[in-house]
Amino acid sequence: MMQEIFDFLTALRNNNNREWFNANKEWYAEAKRLHEIFVAKIIKEVAVFDSDVALLSPSDCTFRIYRDVRFRKDKSPYKTNMGAYLSRGGKKSNYAGYYLHLEPGASFLGGGVWMPPAEILKLIRLEIYNFPDEFKQIIQNHDFVSIYGSLSGEKLKSSPKDFPSDFPEIDLLKHKSYVGTAPLSDKMILSEHIQDDVVKSFQTLLPLVKFINRAIDEAQSG
C-alpha cells in the first residue's frame, strides 16, 4: 500500500505539470484510494484512546493535492505529499489533533496545534500560565521527549502581550505553535509496522492534545 503511494508521489515530483497529471489521473485515483484506506485505519485505532476523532471519515481529514499558487513563486500545480489531520471537527478545525505527512524523503508525523489564530493562541497561553507544572509534565514526559524531543516551530523573541514578563515559565508562552513533530524515514513508512508505529506515536501526543483542547473548550463554555 505505502509503496504504491510513494511510487506515485515520486513520479509526480518528477513530472509536476498538468499534462502529466491528466494523463495519470487513474494512477492518482488509486494512490488517493490507498491513502484513504490507511487513514481510515488510523482513525479507527486513534479513536480507541481519543473519542474526539471517532466520527471522522478520511475525507474529513485529508487534503487536496492541488496547490494554491496565486501568491507563490513556485507555480507547480500539485503537492508532492499526502497529508491527513485528525482533529475534532476535521482538518479545518482550530482544535488540536494529529497529523501524518507522507512524502518520499520528507515524511513526518506530529500533533498539537500549528500557528493557531491569535484568539486561540491566547487561550492556550493562558492555560499554560494557569497550569505551568501540568504542561511541563506533558512536554517533559519521557515518552514525549523520546519521540518528539521538544516543541517545534517559531517562538517570540519577547514576552507575549498581556502576560507578565517576570512569569517564571515565560519561555513556555513564547511559542507561536504548540506541536511536537518527528521525522519518518522511507524505511519506516514502508515497514509492515508503520500503522502501529503511527498510532503509538499519536497516543503519546494525547496529553498535549487534550490540554490544548481543554483550553479552547473552557473559553467556549464560559
TIVEX-40255 format. One record per residue: chain; residue number from 1; x, y, z of N, C-alpha, C in turn. Coordinates in pm, whole numbers. Example, Ala and Ser with C-alpha at 12.3 -4.5 7.8 and 13.67 -1.06 7.14 Angstrom:
+---+-----+--------+--------+--------+--------+--------+--------+--------+--------+--------+
: c :   k :    npx :    npy :    npz :   capx :   capy :   capz :    cpx :    cpy :    cpz :
+---+-----+--------+--------+--------+--------+--------+--------+--------+--------+--------+
: A :   1 :   1319 :   -569 :    780 :   1230 :   -450 :    780 :   1320 :   -330 :    780 :
: A :   2 :   1285 :   -225 :    708 :   1367 :   -106 :    714 :   1290 :      3 :    787 :
+---+-----+--------+--------+--------+--------+--------+--------+--------+--------+--------+
//
This chain:
+---+-----+--------+--------+--------+--------+--------+--------+--------+--------+--------+
: c :   k :    npx :    npy :    npz :   capx :   capy :   capz :    cpx :    cpy :    cpz :
+---+-----+--------+--------+--------+--------+--------+--------+--------+--------+--------+
: A :   1 :     82 :   -121 :      0 :      0 :      0 :      0 :     86 :    127 :      0 :
: A :   2 :    178 :    137 :     99 :    259 :    257 :    109 :    356 :    269 :     -8 :
: A :   3 :    404 :    157 :    -56 :    495 :    162 :   -171 :    425 :    218 :   -293 :
: A :   4 :    300 :    178 :   -314 :    224 :    229 :   -428 :    202 :    381 :   -416 :
: A :   5 :    174 :    426 :   -295 :    155 :    570 :   -272 :    286 :    644 :   -300 :
: A :   6 :    396 :    592 :   -249 :    525 :    655 :   -270 :    566 :    655 :   -418 :
: A :   7 :    537 :    547 :   -489 :    570 :    540 :   -631 :    500 :    653 :   -707 :
: A :   8 :    373 :    675 :   -675 :    300 :    783 :   -744 :    358 :    918 :   -706 :
: A :   9 :    382 :    943 :   -577 :    432 :   1073 :   -533 :    570 :   1102 :   -592 :
: A :  10 :    653 :   1000 :   -605 :    785 :   1018 :   -665 :    772 :   1057 :   -812 :
: A :  11 :    684 :    988 :   -882 :    662 :   1021 :  -1023 :    604 :   1161 :  -1039 :
: A :  12 :    514 :   1198 :   -951 :    454 :   1332 :   -957 :    560 :   1440 :   -933 :
: A :  13 :    648 :   1416 :   -838 :    754 :   1513 :   -809 :    842 :   1535 :   -933 :
: A :  14 :    862 :   1432 :  -1011 :    945 :   1442 :  -1131 :    868 :   1492 :  -1254 :
: A :  15 :    737 :   1502 :  -1241 :    653 :   1543 :  -1355 :    539 :   1633 :  -1307 :
: A :  16 :    576 :   1739 :  -1236 :    473 :   1821 :  -1172 :    415 :   1922 :  -1271 :
: A :  17 :    331 :   1869 :  -1359 :    264 :   1953 :  -1458 :    128 :   1894 :  -1490 :
: A :  18 :     41 :   1975 :  -1544 :    -98 :   1933 :  -1567 :   -108 :   1826 :  -1674 :
: A :  19 :    -23 :   1834 :  -1774 :    -30 :   1735 :  -1883 :     -3 :   1595 :  -1828 :
: A :  20 :    103 :   1582 :  -1749 :    135 :   1450 :  -1693 :     26 :   1405 :  -1598 :
: A :  21 :    -20 :   1497 :  -1513 :   -121 :   1460 :  -1413 :   -249 :   1413 :  -1481 :
: A :  22 :   -294 :   1486 :  -1581 :   -417 :   1448 :  -1651 :   -404 :   1313 :  -1719 :
: A :  23 :   -284 :   1282 :  -1766 :   -261 :   1153 :  -1831 :   -252 :   1039 :  -1731 :
: A :  24 :   -234 :   1074 :  -1603 :   -217 :    971 :  -1499 :   -321 :    984 :  -1388 :
: A :  25 :   -439 :   1032 :  -1424 :   -543 :   1050 :  -1323 :   -587 :    920 :  -1258 :
: A :  26 :   -587 :    814 :  -1334 :   -626 :    684 :  -1276 :   -524 :    639 :  -1172 :
: A :  27 :   -396 :    664 :  -1199 :   -290 :    630 :  -1103 :   -308 :    713 :   -977 :
: A :  28 :   -335 :    842 :   -994 :   -359 :    928 :   -878 :   -480 :    879 :   -799 :
: A :  29 :   -588 :    845 :   -868 :   -709 :    799 :   -800 :   -681 :    674 :   -717 :
: A :  30 :   -597 :    585 :   -767 :   -564 :    464 :   -692 :   -477 :    498 :   -571 :
: A :  31 :   -379 :    586 :   -588 :   -295 :    627 :   -475 :   -379 :    697 :   -369 :
: A :  32 :   -471 :    780 :   -411 :   -560 :    850 :   -318 :   -649 :    750 :   -244 :
: A :  33 :   -698 :    650 :   -314 :   -783 :    548 :   -252 :   -704 :    472 :   -145 :
: A :  34 :   -582 :    434 :   -176 :   -499 :    360 :    -80 :   -467 :    447 :     41 :
: A :  35 :   -441 :    574 :     17 :   -414 :    666 :    127 :   -535 :    678 :    219 :
: A :  36 :   -654 :    687 :    162 :   -775 :    700 :    242 :   -803 :    572 :    322 :
: A :  37 :   -769 :    457 :    265 :   -783 :    331 :    338 :   -692 :    332 :    461 :
: A :  38 :   -569 :    378 :    440 :   -474 :    383 :    551 :   -521 :    482 :    658 :
: A :  39 :   -567 :    598 :    616 :   -615 :    699 :    711 :   -735 :    646 :    789 :
: A :  40 :   -824 :    573 :    722 :   -940 :    516 :    790 :   -897 :    420 :    902 :
: A :  41 :   -794 :    343 :    877 :   -742 :    251 :    979 :   -683 :    329 :   1096 :
: A :  42 :   -612 :    437 :   1066 :   -553 :    518 :   1172 :   -662 :    583 :   1256 :
: A :  43 :   -766 :    635 :   1190 :   -877 :    696 :   1264 :   -939 :    596 :   1360 :
: A :  44 :   -963 :    477 :   1313 :  -1026 :    373 :   1395 :   -943 :    342 :   1519 :
: A :  45 :   -813 :    335 :   1503 :   -727 :    300 :   1617 :   -706 :    418 :   1711 :
: A :  46 :   -694 :    538 :   1657 :   -679 :    656 :   1742 :   -806 :    680 :   1824 :
: A :  47 :   -921 :    649 :   1765 :  -1049 :    669 :   1834 :  -1061 :    585 :   1960 :
: A :  48 :   -980 :    480 :   1970 :   -982 :    396 :   2090 :   -938 :    475 :   2212 :
: A :  49 :   -840 :    566 :   2194 :   -793 :    646 :   2308 :   -834 :    793 :   2299 :
: A :  50 :   -883 :    837 :   2184 :   -933 :    974 :   2172 :  -1064 :    972 :   2094 :
: A :  51 :  -1174 :    972 :   2167 :  -1306 :    959 :   2105 :  -1343 :   1080 :   2020 :
: A :  52 :  -1268 :   1189 :   2032 :  -1298 :   1309 :   1953 :  -1287 :   1284 :   1803 :
: A :  53 :  -1210 :   1184 :   1763 :  -1190 :   1159 :   1620 :  -1277 :   1044 :   1569 :
: A :  54 :  -1357 :    986 :   1657 :  -1428 :    862 :   1624 :  -1522 :    876 :   1504 :
: A :  55 :  -1584 :    991 :   1486 :  -1683 :   1008 :   1380 :  -1624 :   1064 :   1251 :
: A :  56 :  -1493 :   1083 :   1248 :  -1430 :   1138 :   1128 :  -1423 :   1034 :   1017 :
: A :  57 :  -1431 :   1083 :    894 :  -1405 :    999 :    777 :  -1275 :   1046 :    714 :
: A :  58 :  -1212 :    966 :    628 :  -1089 :   1012 :    562 :  -1106 :   1145 :    489 :
: A :  59 :  -1222 :   1167 :    428 :  -1242 :   1293 :    355 :  -1245 :   1413 :    449 :
: A :  60 :  -1279 :   1391 :    577 :  -1276 :   1499 :    676 :  -1134 :   1541 :    710 :
: A :  61 :  -1039 :   1449 :    687 :   -903 :   1466 :    737 :   -798 :   1490 :    629 :
: A :  62 :   -822 :   1445 :    508 :   -720 :   1451 :    404 :   -729 :   1580 :    324 :
: A :  63 :   -615 :   1620 :    270 :   -604 :   1748 :    199 :   -600 :   1728 :     48 :
: A :  64 :   -648 :   1829 :    -22 :   -643 :   1828 :   -168 :   -499 :   1829 :   -217 :
: A :  65 :   -477 :   1767 :   -331 :   -342 :   1761 :   -387 :   -309 :   1886 :   -468 :
: A :  66 :   -410 :   1966 :   -495 :   -391 :   2085 :   -578 :   -336 :   2200 :   -493 :
: A :  67 :   -230 :   2264 :   -540 :   -168 :   2374 :   -468 :   -234 :   2507 :   -504 :
: A :  68 :   -240 :   2597 :   -406 :   -282 :   2734 :   -431 :   -156 :   2813 :   -466 :
: A :  69 :   -141 :   2847 :   -592 :    -17 :   2911 :   -639 :    -33 :   3061 :   -663 :
: A :  70 :   -144 :   3117 :   -622 :   -172 :   3257 :   -653 :    -66 :   3353 :   -601 :
: A :  71 :    -11 :   3327 :   -485 :     84 :   3420 :   -425 :    220 :   3353 :   -402 :
: A :  72 :    252 :   3255 :   -484 :    376 :   3180 :   -468 :    464 :   3192 :   -592 :
: A :  73 :    594 :   3197 :   -569 :    687 :   3197 :   -681 :    689 :   3061 :   -749 :
: A :  74 :    680 :   2956 :   -670 :    675 :   2821 :   -724 :    534 :   2794 :   -777 :
: A :  75 :    520 :   2780 :   -906 :    389 :   2762 :   -969 :    357 :   2614 :   -996 :
: A :  76 :    432 :   2523 :   -936 :    400 :   2381 :   -952 :    256 :   2357 :   -907 :
: A :  77 :    175 :   2295 :   -992 :     31 :   2289 :   -962 :    -10 :   2187 :   -857 :
: A :  78 :     80 :   2093 :   -822 :     39 :   1985 :   -733 :    134 :   1968 :   -614 :
: A :  79 :     77 :   1932 :   -500 :    158 :   1895 :   -385 :    224 :   1760 :   -413 :
: A :  80 :    340 :   1740 :   -359 :    409 :   1612 :   -378 :    404 :   1530 :   -249 :
: A :  81 :    300 :   1552 :   -172 :    278 :   1477 :    -49 :    130 :   1446 :    -33 :
: A :  82 :    100 :   1357 :     58 :    -38 :   1333 :    101 :    -42 :   1350 :    251 :
: A :  83 :   -131 :   1435 :    298 :   -138 :   1465 :    440 :   -277 :   1438 :    496 :
: A :  84 :   -280 :   1410 :    627 :   -407 :   1389 :    696 :   -399 :   1448 :    836 :
: A :  85 :   -501 :   1524 :    874 :   -508 :   1585 :   1006 :   -631 :   1535 :   1078 :
: A :  86 :   -611 :   1460 :   1185 :   -720 :   1403 :   1263 :   -748 :   1496 :   1381 :
: A :  87 :   -860 :   1565 :   1375 :   -894 :   1660 :   1479 :  -1045 :   1671 :   1491 :
: A :  88 :  -1091 :   1698 :   1611 :  -1234 :   1721 :   1630 :  -1281 :   1833 :   1535 :
: A :  89 :  -1376 :   1801 :   1451 :  -1423 :   1900 :   1355 :  -1356 :   1890 :   1220 :
: A :  90 :  -1254 :   1805 :   1209 :  -1190 :   1786 :   1079 :  -1070 :   1876 :   1056 :
: A :  91 :  -1018 :   1869 :    934 :   -890 :   1932 :    900 :   -891 :   2084 :    910 :
: A :  92 :  -1008 :   2147 :    901 :  -1014 :   2292 :    908 :  -1045 :   2343 :   1048 :
: A :  93 :  -1050 :   2252 :   1142 :  -1082 :   2287 :   1280 :   -966 :   2360 :   1348 :
: A :  94 :   -998 :   2443 :   1446 :   -896 :   2507 :   1529 :   -852 :   2421 :   1646 :
: A :  95 :   -918 :   2306 :   1663 :   -881 :   2216 :   1773 :   -749 :   2144 :   1743 :
: A :  96 :   -680 :   2108 :   1849 :   -556 :   2031 :   1836 :   -588 :   1891 :   1787 :
: A :  97 :   -492 :   1830 :   1719 :   -513 :   1695 :   1667 :   -382 :   1631 :   1628 :
: A :  98 :   -391 :   1538 :   1534 :   -278 :   1453 :   1496 :   -257 :   1462 :   1345 :
: A :  99 :   -132 :   1478 :   1303 :   -103 :   1499 :   1161 :     -4 :   1396 :   1110 :
: A : 100 :    -32 :   1342 :    991 :     59 :   1249 :    923 :     87 :   1301 :    783 :
: A : 101 :    215 :   1316 :    751 :    261 :   1371 :    623 :    342 :   1265 :    551 :
: A : 102 :    293 :   1221 :    436 :    363 :   1120 :    357 :    427 :   1187 :    236 :
: A : 103 :    558 :   1179 :    227 :    632 :   1238 :    115 :    768 :   1168 :    106 :
: A : 104 :    800 :   1107 :     -5 :    928 :   1037 :    -16 :   1045 :   1126 :     25 :
: A : 105 :   1120 :   1080 :    123 :   1235 :   1154 :    171 :   1204 :   1265 :    270 :
: A : 106 :   1077 :   1289 :    298 :   1041 :   1402 :    385 :    914 :   1376 :    466 :
: A : 107 :    888 :   1253 :    500 :    768 :   1220 :    577 :    787 :   1255 :    725 :
: A : 108 :    678 :   1287 :    791 :    684 :   1312 :    934 :    544 :   1299 :    994 :
: A : 109 :    540 :   1290 :   1125 :    412 :   1293 :   1196 :    422 :   1391 :   1311 :
: A : 110 :    310 :   1425 :   1366 :    311 :   1519 :   1478 :    171 :   1547 :   1526 :
: A : 111 :    163 :   1644 :   1615 :     32 :   1679 :   1667 :     39 :   1798 :   1760 :
: A : 112 :    -79 :   1846 :   1794 :    -92 :   1969 :   1870 :   -169 :   2067 :   1784 :
: A : 113 :   -129 :   2193 :   1785 :   -195 :   2293 :   1702 :    -88 :   2383 :   1640 :
: A : 114 :    -94 :   2396 :   1507 :      7 :   2469 :   1431 :    -42 :   2609 :   1395 :
: A : 115 :     30 :   2711 :   1438 :      2 :   2851 :   1405 :   -147 :   2884 :   1418 :
: A : 116 :   -204 :   2867 :   1536 :   -347 :   2894 :   1554 :   -376 :   3043 :   1545 :
: A : 117 :   -503 :   3079 :   1521 :   -542 :   3221 :   1522 :   -508 :   3284 :   1657 :
: A : 118 :   -493 :   3416 :   1657 :   -448 :   3488 :   1776 :   -534 :   3459 :   1899 :
: A : 119 :   -667 :   3452 :   1879 :   -754 :   3431 :   1994 :   -738 :   3290 :   2053 :
: A : 120 :   -712 :   3192 :   1968 :   -689 :   3056 :   2015 :   -553 :   3047 :   2084 :
: A : 121 :   -453 :   3108 :   2023 :   -319 :   3107 :   2081 :   -319 :   3168 :   2221 :
: A : 122 :   -394 :   3274 :   2238 :   -401 :   3339 :   2369 :   -465 :   3246 :   2473 :
: A : 123 :   -567 :   3172 :   2433 :   -632 :   3077 :   2524 :   -535 :   2968 :   2569 :
: A : 124 :   -454 :   2919 :   2475 :   -357 :   2815 :   2508 :   -252 :   2870 :   2604 :
: A : 125 :   -204 :   2989 :   2576 :   -104 :   3051 :   2664 :   -161 :   3074 :   2804 :
: A : 126 :   -287 :   3114 :   2810 :   -350 :   3137 :   2940 :   -360 :   3007 :   3019 :
: A : 127 :   -391 :   2897 :   2951 :   -399 :   2768 :   3019 :   -262 :   2727 :   3071 :
: A : 128 :   -158 :   2750 :   2992 :    -23 :   2719 :   3037 :     16 :   2809 :   3154 :
: A : 129 :    -22 :   2935 :   3147 :      5 :   3030 :   3256 :    -59 :   2984 :   3386 :
: A : 130 :   -181 :   2932 :   3376 :   -253 :   2887 :   3496 :   -208 :   2750 :   3546 :
: A : 131 :   -158 :   2668 :   3454 :   -119 :   2530 :   3491 :     20 :   2496 :   3434 :
: A : 132 :    121 :   2573 :   3471 :    254 :   2552 :   3412 :    315 :   2416 :   3446 :
: A : 133 :    295 :   2370 :   3568 :    354 :   2242 :   3608 :    292 :   2127 :   3529 :
: A : 134 :    162 :   2132 :   3513 :     95 :   2028 :   3435 :    148 :   2025 :   3292 :
: A : 135 :    162 :   2143 :   3233 :    210 :   2150 :   3095 :    354 :   2100 :   3083 :
: A : 136 :    437 :   2137 :   3179 :    577 :   2091 :   3176 :    585 :   1939 :   3188 :
: A : 137 :    499 :   1882 :   3270 :    499 :   1736 :   3284 :    465 :   1669 :   3151 :
: A : 138 :    378 :   1732 :   3073 :    338 :   1677 :   2944 :    455 :   1678 :   2846 :
: A : 139 :    520 :   1794 :   2832 :    625 :   1805 :   2729 :    761 :   1754 :   2777 :
: A : 140 :    770 :   1724 :   2906 :    894 :   1666 :   2958 :    880 :   1518 :   2988 :
: A : 141 :    764 :   1464 :   2957 :    741 :   1321 :   2976 :    842 :   1241 :   2894 :
: A : 142 :    890 :   1133 :   2949 :    994 :   1054 :   2883 :    952 :   1008 :   2744 :
: A : 143 :    831 :    958 :   2731 :    784 :    908 :   2602 :    772 :   1020 :   2499 :
: A : 144 :    722 :   1136 :   2543 :    711 :   1251 :   2453 :    850 :   1293 :   2405 :
: A : 145 :    942 :   1306 :   2497 :   1077 :   1351 :   2462 :   1147 :   1251 :   2372 :
: A : 146 :   1127 :   1123 :   2396 :   1195 :   1021 :   2317 :   1151 :   1022 :   2171 :
: A : 147 :   1029 :   1066 :   2145 :    978 :   1069 :   2007 :    992 :   1208 :   1946 :
: A : 148 :    953 :   1310 :   2019 :    942 :   1444 :   1963 :   1052 :   1540 :   2007 :
: A : 149 :   1126 :   1504 :   2110 :   1231 :   1592 :   2159 :   1175 :   1707 :   2240 :
: A : 150 :   1124 :   1806 :   2172 :   1064 :   1923 :   2236 :    961 :   1982 :   2142 :
: A : 151 :    897 :   2089 :   2184 :    801 :   2156 :   2097 :    871 :   2215 :   1975 :
: A : 152 :    803 :   2212 :   1862 :    860 :   2260 :   1737 :    806 :   2398 :   1700 :
: A : 153 :    870 :   2461 :   1602 :    817 :   2585 :   1546 :    879 :   2712 :   1601 :
: A : 154 :    834 :   2824 :   1547 :    889 :   2955 :   1581 :    844 :   3001 :   1720 :
: A : 155 :    926 :   3090 :   1778 :    895 :   3147 :   1908 :    912 :   3298 :   1902 :
: A : 156 :    840 :   3366 :   1987 :    858 :   3510 :   2002 :    993 :   3539 :   2067 :
: A : 157 :   1049 :   3654 :   2036 :   1175 :   3694 :   2099 :   1151 :   3761 :   2234 :
: A : 158 :   1031 :   3813 :   2253 :    998 :   3880 :   2379 :    869 :   3819 :   2437 :
: A : 159 :    830 :   3865 :   2552 :    710 :   3811 :   2618 :    586 :   3845 :   2537 :
: A : 160 :    491 :   3752 :   2530 :    367 :   3781 :   2457 :    284 :   3887 :   2528 :
: A : 161 :    209 :   3959 :   2450 :    123 :   4064 :   2503 :     24 :   4008 :   2606 :
: A : 162 :     -1 :   4084 :   2710 :    -99 :   4053 :   2814 :    -49 :   3951 :   2916 :
: A : 163 :     79 :   3914 :   2909 :    134 :   3822 :   3008 :    256 :   3886 :   3074 :
: A : 164 :    272 :   3869 :   3206 :    383 :   3934 :   3277 :    518 :   3876 :   3235 :
: A : 165 :    612 :   3963 :   3206 :    743 :   3918 :   3160 :    823 :   3846 :   3269 :
: A : 166 :    783 :   3867 :   3396 :    856 :   3802 :   3505 :    796 :   3667 :   3543 :
: A : 167 :    701 :   3620 :   3465 :    645 :   3485 :   3489 :    760 :   3384 :   3478 :
: A : 168 :    779 :   3299 :   3580 :    894 :   3208 :   3581 :    905 :   3117 :   3458 :
: A : 169 :    791 :   3082 :   3400 :    792 :   2993 :   3284 :    755 :   3069 :   3156 :
: A : 170 :    799 :   3194 :   3148 :    761 :   3278 :   3035 :    803 :   3218 :   2902 :
: A : 171 :    910 :   3142 :   2901 :    957 :   3082 :   2776 :    853 :   2989 :   2716 :
: A : 172 :    772 :   2926 :   2800 :    667 :   2836 :   2751 :    557 :   2911 :   2677 :
: A : 173 :    544 :   3040 :   2704 :    437 :   3120 :   2644 :    480 :   3185 :   2513 :
: A : 174 :    605 :   3170 :   2475 :    657 :   3237 :   2357 :    634 :   3160 :   2227 :
: A : 175 :    588 :   3039 :   2237 :    567 :   2958 :   2117 :    453 :   3015 :   2032 :
: A : 176 :    471 :   3013 :   1901 :    365 :   3053 :   1808 :    279 :   2933 :   1770 :
: A : 177 :    333 :   2813 :   1789 :    261 :   2688 :   1771 :    290 :   2600 :   1891 :
: A : 178 :    199 :   2508 :   1918 :    222 :   2411 :   2024 :    209 :   2272 :   1964 :
: A : 179 :    321 :   2227 :   1908 :    322 :   2100 :   1835 :    449 :   2021 :   1867 :
: A : 180 :    435 :   1890 :   1855 :    550 :   1802 :   1853 :    557 :   1738 :   1716 :
: A : 181 :    675 :   1730 :   1657 :    690 :   1666 :   1526 :    807 :   1569 :   1530 :
: A : 182 :    796 :   1465 :   1449 :    901 :   1364 :   1441 :    915 :   1315 :   1298 :
: A : 183 :   1036 :   1310 :   1245 :   1055 :   1262 :   1108 :   1030 :   1113 :   1096 :
: A : 184 :    990 :   1073 :    978 :    970 :    932 :    946 :   1052 :    899 :    822 :
: A : 185 :   1145 :    807 :    834 :   1227 :    768 :    720 :   1142 :    687 :    621 :
: A : 186 :   1188 :    681 :    498 :   1118 :    598 :    399 :   1113 :    454 :    445 :
: A : 187 :   1219 :    408 :    508 :   1223 :    270 :    559 :   1112 :    248 :    660 :
: A : 188 :   1089 :    346 :    747 :    984 :    334 :    848 :    846 :    333 :    782 :
: A : 189 :    827 :    421 :    683 :    699 :    429 :    615 :    667 :    298 :    545 :
: A : 190 :    766 :    236 :    485 :    744 :    114 :    406 :    749 :    -12 :    492 :
: A : 191 :    771 :      4 :    621 :    773 :   -110 :    711 :    632 :   -165 :    732 :
: A : 192 :    623 :   -293 :    761 :    493 :   -353 :    789 :    436 :   -306 :    922 :
: A : 193 :    519 :   -238 :   1001 :    476 :   -191 :   1133 :    433 :    -46 :   1132 :
: A : 194 :    428 :     17 :   1016 :    405 :    161 :   1012 :    273 :    201 :   1078 :
: A : 195 :    168 :    125 :   1059 :     40 :    162 :   1119 :     49 :    164 :   1271 :
: A : 196 :    108 :     61 :   1328 :    123 :     55 :   1474 :    213 :    166 :   1524 :
: A : 197 :    319 :    195 :   1449 :    413 :    298 :   1491 :    346 :    436 :   1493 :
: A : 198 :    267 :    465 :   1391 :    197 :    593 :   1384 :     99 :    607 :   1500 :
: A : 199 :     22 :    504 :   1524 :    -79 :    509 :   1630 :    -13 :    527 :   1767 :
: A : 200 :     94 :    453 :   1793 :    163 :    466 :   1922 :    220 :    606 :   1940 :
: A : 201 :    275 :    662 :   1832 :    329 :    797 :   1840 :    218 :    899 :   1865 :
: A : 202 :    105 :    880 :   1802 :     -9 :    968 :   1823 :    -59 :    958 :   1967 :
: A : 203 :    -60 :    838 :   2022 :   -108 :    821 :   2159 :    -20 :    898 :   2258 :
: A : 204 :    107 :    908 :   2228 :    198 :    984 :   2313 :    162 :   1133 :   2314 :
: A : 205 :     98 :   1179 :   2207 :     58 :   1319 :   2196 :    -75 :   1349 :   2266 :
: A : 206 :   -145 :   1247 :   2310 :   -278 :   1266 :   2367 :   -282 :   1369 :   2479 :
: A : 207 :   -192 :   1366 :   2578 :   -199 :   1467 :   2684 :   -184 :   1610 :   2633 :
: A : 208 :    -98 :   1631 :   2534 :    -81 :   1765 :   2475 :   -208 :   1808 :   2404 :
: A : 209 :   -265 :   1719 :   2325 :   -387 :   1750 :   2251 :   -501 :   1781 :   2348 :
: A : 210 :   -515 :   1703 :   2453 :   -623 :   1724 :   2549 :   -605 :   1854 :   2626 :
: A : 211 :   -482 :   1887 :   2660 :   -454 :   2011 :   2733 :   -496 :   2131 :   2649 :
: A : 212 :   -456 :   2131 :   2524 :   -490 :   2243 :   2434 :   -640 :   2253 :   2413 :
: A : 213 :   -703 :   2140 :   2386 :   -848 :   2143 :   2359 :   -929 :   2178 :   2481 :
: A : 214 :   -876 :   2145 :   2599 :   -943 :   2187 :   2723 :   -945 :   2339 :   2732 :
: A : 215 :   -835 :   2403 :   2694 :   -828 :   2549 :   2699 :   -931 :   2611 :   2607 :
: A : 216 :   -947 :   2553 :   2490 :  -1044 :   2605 :   2393 :  -1186 :   2581 :   2442 :
: A : 217 :  -1211 :   2464 :   2494 :  -1346 :   2429 :   2542 :  -1388 :   2516 :   2660 :
: A : 218 :  -1296 :   2541 :   2751 :  -1328 :   2621 :   2869 :  -1370 :   2762 :   2832 :
: A : 219 :  -1305 :   2815 :   2731 :  -1339 :   2950 :   2687 :  -1477 :   2953 :   2622 :
: A : 220 :  -1508 :   2849 :   2546 :  -1637 :   2846 :   2478 :  -1752 :   2818 :   2576 :
: A : 221 :  -1724 :   2737 :   2678 :  -1830 :   2706 :   2776 :  -1853 :   2822 :   2872 :
: A : 222 :  -1747 :   2904 :   2887 :  -1760 :   3019 :   2976 :  -1837 :   3130 :   2910 :
+---+-----+--------+--------+--------+--------+--------+--------+--------+--------+--------+
//
